[in-house]
Amino acid sequence: MNSEEYLEWFDTHKDNCSANHQGSSGKMEVDAIREIFERSVPSYGVKYLNYIGDGDSRTYKGVVDASLYGSSVEISKKECVEQVQKRMGTWLHACKKKIKGLGGRGKLTGKLIDELTVYYDLTIRRNSDFVEKIKDAIWATIFHKSSTDEEPKHDKCPPGQESWCSWQRAKATDSLKNYNHRTPLHSDVVGAIRPIYESLTEKKLLQRCFGGFTQNSNESLIWRIAPEGHHSGAAIFKIAANIAACTFNEGAKTLMMIMK
């Protein structure tokens, strides 16, 4: 940065430079979120009591440490459900890769990983009001898939004729004598993924999932216009953010108004 070439280039660049952050990229998000919280009262007359994040605690810590609303106001950390779901899929794929013989027909296939990940996400969204209820519902999927005619494990599955569990539906209609389980989840798979389920059903994590919040519904609108994999300057990103806000609030019809 002290070379003659740099100084010559910067002399023509400094007047229209769009850089708006000094420091590391990791600190960029911390500074941005702090700015959002700082302006909430003077700009909108509100205090943000929840911070929805992706598991990285640095940004949340930055907001808490700043004590922007005073010591009497507590800002709660909420997990982005879609990020927690993504964590489940990542860990299951890593488990399959790490343990030889875990993949293949009748074991931990890519299709099964996708199913378990979706079940995990849906369970949190549909039961996001009580920790033990969420925990039981998550474990129910594993017990259900590892059940056999000799050893049914459907105690945690929802009862009744409207249940997603076919065994519970059969029980509710007194037709268990004609019920046959499908090929169960292999015991090797159950043993290998059990620690993952224990970690992702911890009380503190599930409490932060209360409400089924997500940040992706807002971010994805911006990603479509300014993809993460491509560089966008400040002007382009502001346009993308404004279009995303318009689309979120009033739908695609605003795009025609913008074009006019």
C-alpha positions in Angstrom: 0.0 0.0 0.0 3.0 2.3 0.2 4.2 1.6 -3.3 4.1 4.3 -6.0 1.8 2.2 -8.1 -0.7 2.0 -5.3 -0.6 5.7 -4.5 -1.1 6.6 -8.2 -4.1 4.3 -8.5 -5.7 5.4 -5.2 -5.4 9.1 -6.2 -7.9 8.4 -9.0 -10.0 6.0 -6.9 -10.5 7.7 -3.5 -13.2 10.1 -4.6 -15.6 7.4 -5.7 -14.5 4.6 -3.3 -17.5 2.7 -2.0 -15.7 1.0 0.9 -17.7 1.5 4.1 -15.8 -0.7 6.6 -12.3 -0.7 8.1 -11.1 -3.9 9.7 -11.5 -7.7 9.3 -14.3 -9.3 7.4 -15.3 -11.1 10.6 -15.8 -7.8 12.4 -18.0 -6.4 9.5 -21.1 -8.3 10.6 -20.6 -7.3 14.2 -20.3 -3.6 13.4 -23.3 -3.8 11.0 -25.6 -5.4 13.5 -24.6 -3.0 16.3 -25.4 -0.1 13.9 -28.9 -1.7 13.3 -29.6 -2.0 17.0 -28.2 1.5 17.8 -30.5 3.3 15.4 -33.7 1.4 16.4 -34.8 3.8 19.1 -33.9 7.2 17.4 -35.1 6.0 14.0 -38.1 3.9 14.8 -38.9 4.3 18.5 -38.5 0.5 19.2 -36.1 -1.8 21.0 -35.2 -5.1 19.4 -35.4 -7.9 22.1 -34.5 -10.8 19.9 -31.4 -11.5 17.8 -31.8 -14.2 15.2 -28.4 -15.7 14.3 -26.7 -18.7 12.7 -24.8 -20.1 15.6 -21.9 -17.7 15.5 -21.9 -16.0 18.9 -19.5 -13.2 18.0 -22.2 -10.9 16.6 -24.6 -11.5 19.4 -21.8 -11.0 22.0 -21.0 -7.7 20.3 -24.6 -6.5 20.7 -24.9 -7.6 24.3 -21.5 -6.1 25.3 -22.4 -2.8 23.8 -25.4 -2.6 26.2 -27.2 -0.4 23.7 -30.5 -0.2 25.6 -29.1 -0.2 29.1 -28.6 -3.0 31.6 -32.3 -3.4 32.3 -33.1 -4.6 28.8 -32.1 -8.2 27.9 -31.6 -9.2 24.3 -32.3 -12.9 23.6 -30.4 -15.0 21.1 -32.6 -17.0 18.8 -31.4 -19.7 16.4 -32.2 -19.5 12.7 -34.1 -22.8 12.3 -32.9 -23.2 8.7 -29.3 -22.9 9.9 -29.8 -25.5 12.6 -31.4 -27.8 10.0 -28.4 -27.3 7.8 -26.1 -28.2 10.7 -28.0 -31.5 11.0 -27.4 -32.4 7.4 -23.8 -31.4 7.5 -23.1 -33.5 10.6 -24.9 -36.6 9.1 -22.9 -36.3 5.9 -19.7 -36.0 7.9 -20.6 -39.0 10.0 -21.2 -41.1 6.8 -17.9 -40.0 5.4 -16.0 -40.7 8.6 -17.3 -44.2 9.4 -16.6 -46.8 6.8 -19.5 -49.0 5.8 -22.2 -46.6 7.1 -23.4 -45.7 3.6 -25.0 -47.9 1.0 -28.3 -49.7 0.5 -30.4 -49.9 3.7 -28.1 -47.7 5.6 -27.3 -43.9 5.8 -28.0 -43.0 2.1 -28.1 -39.4 0.8 -31.9 -39.8 0.5 -32.2 -40.8 4.2 -30.0 -37.9 5.3 -32.3 -35.5 3.4 -35.4 -37.0 5.0 -34.0 -36.9 8.5 -32.9 -33.3 8.0 -36.3 -32.2 6.7 -38.1 -34.1 9.6 -35.8 -32.3 12.1 -36.7 -28.9 10.6 -40.5 -29.6 10.5 -40.5 -31.0 14.0 -39.0 -27.8 15.4 -41.4 -25.5 13.4 -44.5 -27.5 14.4 -43.7 -27.9 18.1 -41.7 -24.6 18.8 -43.3 -23.9 22.2 -42.1 -26.5 24.6 -38.6 -28.1 24.9 -39.6 -31.6 25.9 -42.3 -31.7 23.3 -39.8 -30.8 20.6 -37.2 -33.2 21.9 -39.6 -36.1 22.0 -40.9 -35.4 18.5 -37.3 -35.3 17.1 -36.4 -38.6 18.7 -39.7 -40.1 17.5 -38.4 -40.0 13.9 -35.4 -42.2 14.8 -37.3 -44.6 17.0 -40.0 -44.9 14.3 -37.5 -45.8 11.6 -35.7 -48.3 13.7 -38.8 -50.2 14.8 -39.5 -53.8 14.0 -42.5 -56.1 14.4 -40.8 -57.7 17.3 -39.7 -54.4 18.9 -42.0 -51.5 18.0 -40.7 -48.1 19.3 -43.6 -45.8 18.7 -44.2 -44.5 22.2 -43.1 -41.0 21.2 -45.0 -40.9 17.9 -48.3 -38.9 18.0 -51.3 -41.1 18.7 -54.6 -41.3 16.9 -56.0 -41.8 13.4 -54.6 -38.5 12.1 -51.0 -39.4 13.2 -48.2 -39.4 10.6 -47.1 -42.7 12.2 -48.7 -45.6 10.4 -48.3 -47.9 13.5 -50.2 -45.4 15.7 -53.0 -45.1 13.0 -53.2 -48.9 12.9 -53.4 -49.0 16.7 -56.2 -46.4 16.7 -58.3 -48.5 14.3 -57.6 -51.8 16.0 -55.7 -53.2 13.0 -52.3 -53.9 14.5 -52.6 -57.6 13.8 -52.4 -56.9 10.1 -49.6 -54.3 10.4 -46.1 -55.1 9.2 -43.1 -52.8 9.6 -40.9 -51.9 6.7 -37.2 -52.7 6.7 -35.8 -50.9 9.8 -33.0 -48.5 10.0 -29.7 -50.5 10.5 -28.5 -50.6 14.1 -25.0 -49.4 13.0 -26.6 -46.3 11.6 -28.7 -45.7 14.8 -25.6 -46.0 17.0 -23.5 -43.7 14.7 -26.0 -40.9 14.5 -27.2 -41.0 18.1 -24.6 -38.6 19.4 -25.6 -36.1 16.7 -29.2 -36.3 17.8 -28.2 -35.9 21.5 -26.2 -32.8 20.6 -29.0 -31.2 18.4 -31.7 -31.9 21.1 -29.9 -30.1 23.9 -32.2 -28.0 26.0 -30.4 -24.7 25.5 -30.3 -25.1 21.7 -34.0 -26.0 21.5 -35.0 -23.1 23.8 -33.3 -20.8 21.3 -35.4 -22.3 18.5 -38.7 -21.3 20.2 -40.8 -19.4 17.7 -39.4 -21.2 14.6 -37.5 -18.0 13.5 -35.4 -17.8 10.4 -33.2 -15.1 8.8 -33.1 -16.8 5.4 -36.5 -15.6 4.1 -35.2 -12.0 4.2 -31.6 -12.8 3.1 -32.6 -15.0 0.1 -34.5 -12.1 -1.5 -31.2 -10.2 -1.6 -29.1 -13.2 -2.6 -31.2 -13.6 -5.8 -30.2 -10.1 -6.9 -26.7 -10.0 -5.5 -25.5 -13.6 -5.1 -23.0 -14.3 -2.3 -20.5 -15.8 -4.8 -20.1 -12.6 -6.7 -18.6 -9.2 -5.7 -21.2 -6.4 -5.3 -20.2 -2.8 -4.5 -22.2 -0.7 -2.0 -24.4 0.8 -4.7 -25.5 -2.6 -6.1 -26.1 -4.0 -2.6 -28.2 -1.0 -1.6 -30.3 -1.5 -4.7 -30.7 -5.2 -3.9 -31.7 -4.5 -0.3 -34.3 -1.9 -1.4 -35.8 -4.2 -4.0 -35.9 -7.0 -1.5 -37.7 -4.8 1.1 -40.3 -3.7 -1.6 -40.9 -7.3 -2.7 -41.2 -8.5 0.8 -43.7 -5.8 1.8 -45.9 -5.5 -1.4 -45.0 -8.3 -3.7 -43.6 -8.5 -7.2 -45.8 -5.7 -8.5 -43.3 -3.2 -7.0 -40.8 -4.3 -9.6 -42.9 -2.7 -12.3 -43.1 0.5 -10.3 -39.3 0.5 -9.9 -38.7 -0.1 -13.6 -41.0 2.9 -14.4 
